[in-house]
Amino acid sequence: MTCLVSTGSRAEESVEPGTPVAEEVTKVVVIPVQDQISEPLLYIVRRGLKQAIDNDVKLVVLDMKTPGGAVNVTLEIMEALDKFPGQTVTFVNDEAISAGAIIASVTDDIYFAPKAVMGAAEVVFGTGQDVGESMKRKLNSYMSGKIQAFSEGQSARSDVLRAMMDPEYELKIGEDVIKPKGELLTLTANQAMKTYGEPPVPLLAAGIADNIDALLKQRHPGGRFEITRLEVTWSETLAQYLTSLAPLLLAVGMVCLFIEFKTPGFGVFGVLGATLLLIFFFGHYTAGFSGHEPVLLFALGLLMIAVEIFFFPGTVFLAGTGAVLLLVSLVWAMADLWPNEPIDFSGEVFARPLTSVGMGMLLAVVLMTVVVRFLPKKWIWDRLVLQACIAGTSQTSGAAPGVERSIDRLIGQRGVAVTALFPSGQIEIASARYEAHLAVGMAERGAPVIVTGRSEFGLQVELENT
C-alpha cells in the first residue's frame, strides 16, 4: 500500500518580530518519480493526486529522478496530472530523461537541482531500439500535440520539448540557435534558466533549488508548509500483477462462492472465494482506481444473496438485487473516477472495467460449467458435496448415518422440509440436513418429501402424497 508519511517539517523563513505571520499553512504532497516509469509509478501518482484532492491540498511536487520508461504509462500520468485542480511542480532532482522530460513538461512549473539535466525525449521501443522513421514521425506528432494540450498552449515549452524529441527540429529564438538540426536537446539547470526574447524569460526552468524545501521557499517566501511525502512500497509492484489478473481473480472467486453457496457448511470454498475477491479489490485500490466503497457494496450484495439462499430461498428479489450490487461494485472498483469530477458515464471511463468484468463473468460461466459437468462424477466431489450439505444440528455430531452412505442410497428415502422449498432449500433425513431441489411446485416448511434423484449440488425431491 502507498504510505502517506507526514514529515512534520515546515519550510519557513525566519520572521522578524512584529512581522505578520502567514495566516494558513500550505499543504504540499511530494510524489516520488524515481527509476523506470512503469505501472507501479502510475499507481502511486494517481493515488497521490486523488488523496491530495480529498485532503484539499493545493500543491503537488514531483520529485523526479528517472531515465524514462513506457510511453503508454507516460500518457496516463500526463492525463492524471491534468485532472488535478491545484498547482503541479516538477523538481528535477538529478535527471528527467525521455519520458521523465515529457511528464515534467505538463506540470505548471519546473525547478532544477544545481546539477540536474532534462531532455533526450526521443520515442524508442522499451528495448532501446529505434521505432523507425515513419512510426517516429507519427509518435512525435502525437506526443507534441498532447504536450501542447496539457501544457495549456505554452508555445515556448512545447518548442523546447519538440527539440528534445525530434533531432531534425531546429530550436531558434530570435537570432539564437539553441539546438541545431541533427541532435536532441538536453538542458542543464543553467541552460534551462537562461533568458531569451523580449521581455527576457527563462527558457524552461522556474528556478534552481538545492532541495524541495528550498524550492518551496522560492515559490512562497515567508510561507509555511506542511509537507507530506509518499513512499513507494511493495504493494504498488504487486498491484501491477493483480490488476492484470483481474478477470481470472474474478472468475475463480465467483466460482468458489458459487460452490460455497451450493454446499453450505463446508467453508473452504467460501474462504478461498472471499480471499480472491479481496485480493482483486486490494489490487485496484492500490492502483489508485477505487476507495473502500466498492468493497462495502460488494459485501452488501453478497449478504443479500446469502440471506435469500439460507433464509428466504426462491424469493428472487434479494438475490437479484444482490447480484446487481456485485456487478456494480466490480465495475466501480476498476473505474478511474476522480473526487473533483462528476461521474462520466461515457464509454471511455467504463469501457475497460466493463470489458474486464465481462471477461471475468464469461470465464466464471465456463468454469462453473466444468464444475457442474465433470466434478460431480468424481468420488471426491460426492464426499465434499454430500457431507458439506449437512448443516450442524443438535443430533448431527456422531449421529448422522447419512454421512457414510453413498448419494445413490438416499434415493427413495423420506424426509421433511426444514426450510421452505421455493423450489430449493433444505430437508432433513435421519437427523441430517441436505440441500434439496423440488422438481415441481413449492413446499412449505414441515412438508413431507421423498428423494427421487440427485443433482450436482444436492438431492432432487418430490412432495410425498399423504
Secondary structure per residue as TSV (DSSP state, phi and psi in degrees):
chain	resnum	aa	ss	phi	psi
A	1	M	-	360.0	142.9
A	2	T	-	-66.6	133.3
A	3	C	E	-100.5	128.2
A	4	L	E	-97.1	109.4
A	5	V	E	-111.3	117.2
A	6	S	E	-81.4	121.5
A	7	T	-	-72.8	-24.0
A	8	G	-	77.2	-4.4
A	9	S	-	-89.7	156.7
A	10	R	-	-136.2	134.6
A	11	A	-	-86.1	106.7
A	12	E	-	-127.0	140.1
A	13	E	-	-81.9	146.0
A	14	S	-	-65.5	137.5
A	15	V	-	-113.5	127.6
A	16	E	-	-68.7	149.2
A	17	P	T	-56.6	135.8
A	18	G	T	88.7	-9.8
A	19	T	-	-78.7	133.2
A	20	P	-	-61.7	137.1
A	21	V	-	-88.9	145.4
A	22	A	-	-53.7	138.3
A	23	E	S	-70.2	-29.1
A	24	E	S	-142.1	156.9
A	25	V	-	-87.9	130.3
A	26	T	E	-85.5	122.9
A	27	K	E	-80.5	135.1
A	28	V	E	-131.3	133.3
A	29	V	E	-110.8	127.1
A	30	V	E	-106.0	121.4
A	31	I	E	-111.0	122.0
A	32	P	E	-74.0	130.6
A	33	V	E	-117.5	84.0
A	34	Q	E	-117.6	151.6
A	35	D	E	61.0	-150.5
A	36	Q	E	-69.3	140.5
A	37	I	E	-84.3	108.6
A	38	S	-	-142.6	-174.6
A	39	E	H	-60.3	-41.2
A	40	P	H	-55.5	-36.5
A	41	L	H	-66.9	-41.6
A	42	L	H	-56.2	-42.6
A	43	Y	H	-62.7	-44.5
A	44	I	H	-71.0	-35.2
A	45	V	H	-64.6	-46.5
A	46	R	H	-64.0	-45.9
A	47	R	H	-66.5	-39.8
A	48	G	H	-62.9	-41.8
A	49	L	H	-66.3	-42.1
A	50	K	H	-66.1	-41.1
A	51	Q	H	-67.8	-33.6
A	52	A	H	-62.8	-41.2
A	53	I	H	-63.2	-45.6
A	54	D	H	-60.6	-33.5
A	55	N	T	-95.6	11.6
A	56	D	T	58.4	40.5
A	57	V	-	-84.0	134.0
A	58	K	-	-99.4	-14.0
A	59	L	E	-136.6	127.1
A	60	V	E	-119.9	131.1
A	61	V	E	-115.1	127.3
A	62	L	E	-90.6	115.4
A	63	D	E	-87.8	98.5
A	64	M	E	-107.1	128.2
A	65	K	E	-150.8	89.0
A	66	T	E	-144.1	143.3
A	67	P	E	-87.6	-0.7
A	68	G	E	117.9	-166.0
A	69	G	E	167.5	-152.0
A	70	A	-	-70.9	136.7
A	71	V	H	-67.5	-43.2
A	72	N	H	-63.2	-39.1
A	73	V	H	-68.2	-38.2
A	74	T	H	-58.0	-45.6
A	75	L	H	-62.4	-40.8
A	76	E	H	-67.5	-36.7
A	77	I	H	-66.1	-40.1
A	78	M	H	-59.9	-43.7
A	79	E	H	-65.9	-38.6
A	80	A	H	-64.3	-43.6
A	81	L	H	-62.2	-35.3
A	82	D	H	-67.8	-23.9
A	83	K	H	-81.9	-14.7
A	84	F	-	-75.7	125.6
A	85	P	-	-78.8	-15.9
A	86	G	S	-89.6	-160.1
A	87	Q	E	-89.9	139.9
A	88	T	E	-120.9	137.9
A	89	V	E	-134.1	139.3
A	90	T	E	-105.3	129.3
A	91	F	E	-106.6	106.4
A	92	V	E	-76.4	95.2
A	93	N	E	-96.4	69.4
A	94	D	E	113.6	-62.3
A	95	E	E	-155.6	145.4
A	96	A	E	-135.2	86.8
A	97	I	E	-103.7	147.3
A	98	S	T	55.5	-117.0
A	99	A	H	-60.9	-28.9
A	100	G	H	-62.9	-40.1
A	101	A	H	-65.2	-38.2
A	102	I	H	-65.4	-43.1
A	103	I	H	-64.4	-44.7
A	104	A	H	-59.4	-32.4
A	105	S	H	-66.4	-20.0
A	106	V	T	-97.9	0.7
A	107	T	S	-84.1	161.9
A	108	D	S	-65.5	-40.9
A	109	D	E	-138.6	153.3
A	110	I	E	-126.1	123.0
A	111	Y	E	-112.5	148.8
A	112	F	E	-115.3	142.2
A	113	A	-	-72.2	158.2
A	114	P	T	-54.4	-34.6
A	115	K	T	-110.5	21.2
A	116	A	-	-80.2	155.8
A	117	V	E	-133.5	153.4
A	118	M	E	-146.8	134.3
A	119	G	E	148.7	-152.7
A	120	A	-	49.7	59.4
A	121	A	-	-104.4	27.5
A	122	E	-	-65.7	138.2
A	123	V	-	-76.9	126.3
A	124	V	-	-136.0	170.5
A	125	F	-	-67.4	161.6
A	126	G	T	-59.8	-24.1
A	127	T	T	-81.2	-7.0
A	128	G	S	95.7	-5.8
A	129	Q	-	-76.0	153.4
A	130	D	-	-68.9	144.4
A	131	V	-	-88.4	-4.5
A	132	G	-	95.2	146.2
A	133	E	H	-62.4	-44.7
A	134	S	H	-62.7	-49.4
A	135	M	H	-65.1	-36.9
A	136	K	H	-62.2	-43.3
A	137	R	H	-61.3	-42.0
A	138	K	H	-64.1	-47.0
A	139	L	H	-67.2	-40.4
A	140	N	H	-62.3	-42.5
A	141	S	H	-63.6	-43.9
A	142	Y	H	-64.5	-47.7
A	143	M	H	-65.9	-38.5
A	144	S	H	-62.0	-41.3
A	145	G	H	-63.0	-42.2
A	146	K	H	-63.2	-44.0
A	147	I	H	-62.3	-43.4
A	148	Q	H	-65.0	-38.1
A	149	A	H	-67.4	-45.3
A	150	F	H	-74.7	-27.0
A	151	S	T	-92.0	15.5
A	152	E	T	55.7	44.6
A	153	G	T	70.9	23.8
A	154	Q	-	-73.3	93.3
A	155	S	H	-62.3	-39.4
A	156	A	H	-62.4	-45.9
A	157	R	H	-64.2	-41.4
A	158	S	H	-61.1	-39.2
A	159	D	H	-66.2	-40.6
A	160	V	H	-63.3	-43.8
A	161	L	H	-66.8	-36.0
A	162	R	H	-62.0	-39.3
A	163	A	H	-66.1	-28.7
A	164	M	H	-75.5	-26.0
A	165	M	H	-97.5	-32.4
A	166	D	-	-117.6	109.8
A	167	P	T	-66.4	-19.0
A	168	E	T	-90.3	-0.6
A	169	Y	-	-91.8	131.8
A	170	E	-	-97.8	122.6
A	171	L	E	-95.5	115.5
A	172	K	E	-138.1	130.2
A	173	I	E	-122.3	113.7
A	174	G	T	63.9	-125.8
A	175	E	T	-93.8	-3.3
A	176	D	E	-89.5	120.0
A	177	V	E	-91.3	107.4
A	178	I	E	-81.6	-38.0
A	179	K	E	-142.8	118.2
A	180	P	-	-77.2	169.3
A	181	K	T	-66.3	151.8
A	182	G	T	98.4	1.0
A	183	E	S	-149.4	163.9
A	184	L	-	-96.1	147.5
A	185	L	-	-85.3	129.8
A	186	T	E	-131.9	125.6
A	187	L	E	-105.5	138.8
A	188	T	E	-86.4	174.7
A	189	A	H	-61.2	-44.9
A	190	N	H	-67.0	-38.3
A	191	Q	H	-65.4	-38.9
A	192	A	H	-68.1	-24.9
A	193	M	H	-91.1	-9.5
A	194	K	-	-64.3	138.6
A	195	T	E	-95.5	147.5
A	196	Y	E	-142.0	161.1
A	197	G	T	82.2	179.5
A	198	E	T	-129.2	115.6
A	199	P	T	-69.6	153.7
A	200	P	T	-66.1	131.9
A	201	V	E	-133.6	150.3
A	202	P	E	-59.7	147.1
A	203	L	S	-61.5	-46.1
A	204	L	S	-144.8	-40.6
A	205	A	-	-82.5	148.2
A	206	A	S	-91.3	-15.2
A	207	G	E	172.4	169.5
A	208	I	E	-118.5	130.9
A	209	A	-	-141.4	146.8
A	210	D	S	-71.7	-32.0
A	211	N	S	-157.6	-177.8
A	212	I	H	-70.4	-35.1
A	213	D	H	-60.4	-43.3
A	214	A	H	-66.1	-36.0
A	215	L	H	-60.1	-45.8
A	216	L	H	-65.6	-35.4
A	217	K	H	-65.4	-36.7
A	218	Q	H	-64.7	-42.0
A	219	R	H	-70.3	-39.7
A	220	H	S	-135.6	78.8
A	221	P	T	-56.4	131.0
A	222	G	T	80.8	-3.3
A	223	G	-	-78.3	162.5
A	224	R	-	-115.0	141.1
A	225	F	E	-133.6	140.8
A	226	E	E	-110.3	109.9
A	227	I	E	-99.8	128.2
A	228	T	E	-116.9	123.4
A	229	R	E	-108.7	133.3
A	230	L	E	-87.8	143.2
A	231	E	E	-119.0	130.5
A	232	V	-	-78.5	127.3
A	233	T	-	-118.6	-178.2
A	234	W	H	-61.2	-24.4
A	235	S	H	-67.1	-32.2
A	236	E	H	-64.1	-42.3
A	237	T	H	-65.4	-42.9
A	238	L	H	-62.4	-40.1
A	239	A	H	-61.4	-29.5
A	240	Q	H	-58.1	-40.3
A	241	Y	H	-82.9	-36.4
A	242	L	H	-64.3	-41.6
A	243	T	H	-67.9	-32.5
A	244	S	H	-71.0	-23.4
A	245	L	T	-98.0	13.5
A	246	A	H	-53.8	-49.3
A	247	P	H	-59.6	-39.4
A	248	L	H	-68.5	-43.2
A	249	L	H	-60.3	-42.7
A	250	L	H	-60.6	-49.3
A	251	A	H	-62.3	-52.4
A	252	V	H	-66.2	-39.2
A	253	G	H	-62.5	-43.6
A	254	M	H	-66.6	-38.5
A	255	V	H	-64.6	-42.6
A	256	C	H	-61.5	-41.6
A	257	L	H	-67.5	-36.0
A	258	F	H	-59.6	-46.9
A	259	I	H	-64.4	-40.4
A	260	E	H	-61.7	-43.6
A	261	F	H	-66.5	-30.1
A	262	K	H	-84.0	-13.6
A	263	T	S	-130.0	66.1
A	264	P	T	-60.1	141.7
A	265	G	T	102.3	-17.4
A	266	F	-	-80.2	-51.0
A	267	G	-	92.5	-37.6
A	268	V	H	-62.2	-45.7
A	269	F	H	-63.9	-37.6
A	270	G	H	-65.2	-43.6
A	271	V	H	-63.1	-44.0
A	272	L	H	-64.8	-45.0
A	273	G	H	-62.7	-45.3
A	274	A	H	-63.7	-38.3
A	275	T	H	-63.7	-45.2
A	276	L	H	-62.9	-39.7
A	277	L	H	-72.5	-33.7
A	278	L	H	-66.3	-36.9
A	279	I	H	-63.2	-40.6
A	280	F	H	-58.9	-49.5
A	281	F	H	-66.5	-37.7
A	282	F	H	-61.4	-42.8
A	283	G	H	-60.4	-43.8
A	284	H	H	-77.8	-27.8
A	285	Y	H	-66.2	-46.3
A	286	T	H	-65.6	-32.8
A	287	A	T	-72.5	-4.4
A	288	G	T	86.8	12.6
A	289	F	S	-83.5	-49.6
A	290	S	-	-125.5	167.1
A	291	G	-	-104.1	-148.3
A	292	H	S	-85.1	-15.6
A	293	E	H	-59.9	-43.7
A	294	P	H	-60.3	-35.1
A	295	V	H	-64.1	-43.5
A	296	L	H	-64.6	-39.6
A	297	L	H	-65.7	-40.4
A	298	F	H	-63.2	-43.8
A	299	A	H	-61.9	-38.8
A	300	L	H	-64.2	-44.0
A	301	G	H	-61.9	-42.1
A	302	L	H	-64.2	-39.5
A	303	L	H	-63.6	-41.9
A	304	M	H	-64.3	-39.1
A	305	I	H	-65.9	-43.2
A	306	A	H	-64.2	-39.1
A	307	V	H	-61.9	-41.7
A	308	E	H	-65.9	-44.7
A	309	I	H	-63.7	-42.7
A	310	F	H	-95.5	-21.4
A	311	F	T	-121.8	-35.3
A	312	F	S	-131.4	58.3
A	313	P	T	-60.3	137.4
A	314	G	T	91.7	-3.8
A	315	T	-	-76.1	-20.8
A	316	V	-	70.8	-45.3
A	317	F	H	-58.5	-48.6
A	318	L	H	-62.0	-48.5
A	319	A	H	-65.8	-39.4
A	320	G	H	-63.6	-45.8
A	321	T	H	-64.2	-41.1
A	322	G	H	-61.7	-40.9
A	323	A	H	-63.9	-39.9
A	324	V	H	-63.2	-42.8
A	325	L	H	-62.9	-38.0
A	326	L	H	-60.8	-48.5
A	327	L	H	-63.9	-42.6
A	328	V	H	-61.7	-42.6
A	329	S	H	-65.1	-37.9
A	330	L	H	-66.7	-44.0
A	331	V	H	-66.5	-41.7
A	332	W	H	-59.7	-41.5
A	333	A	H	-62.0	-27.5
A	334	M	H	-101.1	-7.4
A	335	A	S	-81.0	136.3
A	336	D	-	-86.6	82.8
A	337	L	-	-100.6	144.2
A	338	W	-	-114.6	142.8
A	339	P	T	-61.0	-32.1
A	340	N	T	-94.8	8.5
A	341	E	S	-125.1	143.6
A	342	P	-	-66.1	154.2
A	343	I	-	-66.6	124.5
A	344	D	-	-100.2	114.5
A	345	F	-	-87.1	23.3
A	346	S	S	-72.3	162.9
A	347	G	H	-64.2	-26.7
A	348	E	H	-62.5	-38.6
A	349	V	H	-78.3	-39.4
A	350	F	H	-107.2	-1.4
A	351	A	H	-61.8	-49.2
A	352	R	H	-66.3	-46.4
A	353	P	H	-59.4	-43.6
A	354	L	H	-64.0	-37.7
A	355	T	H	-64.6	-44.9
A	356	S	H	-64.8	-43.4
A	357	V	H	-65.3	-41.5
A	358	G	H	-60.4	-43.1
A	359	M	H	-63.9	-41.3
A	360	G	H	-63.3	-43.6
A	361	M	H	-65.0	-40.9
A	362	L	H	-62.8	-44.9
A	363	L	H	-64.8	-36.5
A	364	A	H	-63.7	-40.9
A	365	V	H	-61.7	-42.2
A	366	V	H	-62.6	-45.5
A	367	L	H	-65.7	-39.5
A	368	M	H	-63.4	-38.9
A	369	T	H	-61.5	-42.5
A	370	V	H	-63.2	-43.7
A	371	V	H	-60.1	-48.9
A	372	V	H	-68.9	-35.3
A	373	R	H	-82.0	-37.6
A	374	F	H	-111.1	-44.4
A	375	L	G	-63.5	-37.1
A	376	P	G	-60.6	-15.3
A	377	K	G	-87.3	-3.5
A	378	K	S	-97.7	148.6
A	379	W	H	-63.2	-34.5
A	380	I	H	-67.2	-31.6
A	381	W	H	-68.3	-40.0
A	382	D	H	-57.9	-43.0
A	383	R	H	-67.2	-43.3
A	384	L	H	-64.2	-52.7
A	385	V	H	-70.2	-47.9
A	386	L	H	-64.0	-46.4
A	387	Q	H	-71.2	-34.5
A	388	A	H	-70.4	-23.2
A	389	C	T	-68.7	-17.8
A	390	I	-	-80.9	119.0
A	391	A	-	-92.8	149.3
A	392	G	-	-65.5	127.1
A	393	T	-	-129.6	175.2
A	394	S	T	-65.1	-20.5
A	395	Q	T	-108.8	0.2
A	396	T	T	-72.7	-45.4
A	397	S	T	-65.6	118.1
A	398	G	T	78.0	-3.5
A	399	A	-	-136.9	40.8
A	400	A	-	-122.7	81.3
A	401	P	G	-61.5	-23.3
A	402	G	G	-64.5	-20.4
A	403	V	G	-63.4	-36.8
A	404	E	G	-87.4	-7.5
A	405	R	S	-85.6	153.9
A	406	S	-	-74.7	161.2
A	407	I	S	-62.1	-40.4
A	408	D	G	-62.8	-30.4
A	409	R	G	-73.0	-12.4
A	410	L	G	-79.4	-16.7
A	411	I	T	-63.9	130.2
A	412	G	T	95.2	-12.4
A	413	Q	-	-73.3	149.3
A	414	R	E	-100.7	144.8
A	415	G	E	-148.2	-170.7
A	416	V	E	-136.8	142.8
A	417	A	E	-73.7	120.3
A	418	V	S	-95.6	-11.5
A	419	T	S	-131.5	161.7
A	420	A	-	-63.3	143.2
A	421	L	B	-105.5	107.2
A	422	F	S	-128.3	54.2
A	423	P	S	-94.8	0.6
A	424	S	E	-102.1	158.0
A	425	G	E	172.9	-149.2
A	426	Q	E	-127.0	144.1
A	427	I	E	-123.2	164.7
A	428	E	E	-122.7	130.4
A	429	I	E	-131.6	123.4
A	430	A	T	51.1	48.6
A	431	S	T	69.4	13.4
A	432	A	E	-123.4	144.3
A	433	R	E	-100.9	146.0
A	434	Y	E	-139.0	148.8
A	435	E	E	-67.8	138.0
A	436	A	E	-144.4	154.9
A	437	H	E	-130.1	125.4
A	438	L	E	-82.1	124.3
A	439	A	S	-63.6	-42.2
A	440	V	S	-134.7	134.7
A	441	G	S	75.9	-159.6
A	442	M	-	-133.0	164.5
A	443	A	B	-143.3	141.4
A	444	E	-	-81.4	163.5
A	445	R	T	-60.5	135.7
A	446	G	T	94.5	-6.1
A	447	A	-	-70.0	137.1
A	448	P	E	-74.6	137.9
A	449	V	E	-134.3	165.1
A	450	I	E	-133.1	137.8
A	451	V	E	-77.5	125.1
A	452	T	E	-111.3	-12.2
A	453	G	E	179.8	-168.8
A	454	R	E	-126.0	151.6
A	455	S	E	-121.3	-178.6
A	456	E	T	-63.6	-31.6
A	457	F	T	-124.9	23.0
A	458	G	E	166.6	-145.5
A	459	L	E	-117.2	147.4
A	460	Q	E	-93.8	132.1
A	461	V	E	-133.9	162.8
A	462	E	E	-131.3	156.3
A	463	L	E	-67.5	135.1
A	464	E	-	-83.8	131.3
A	465	N	-	-69.6	128.3
A	466	T	-	-113.3	360.0
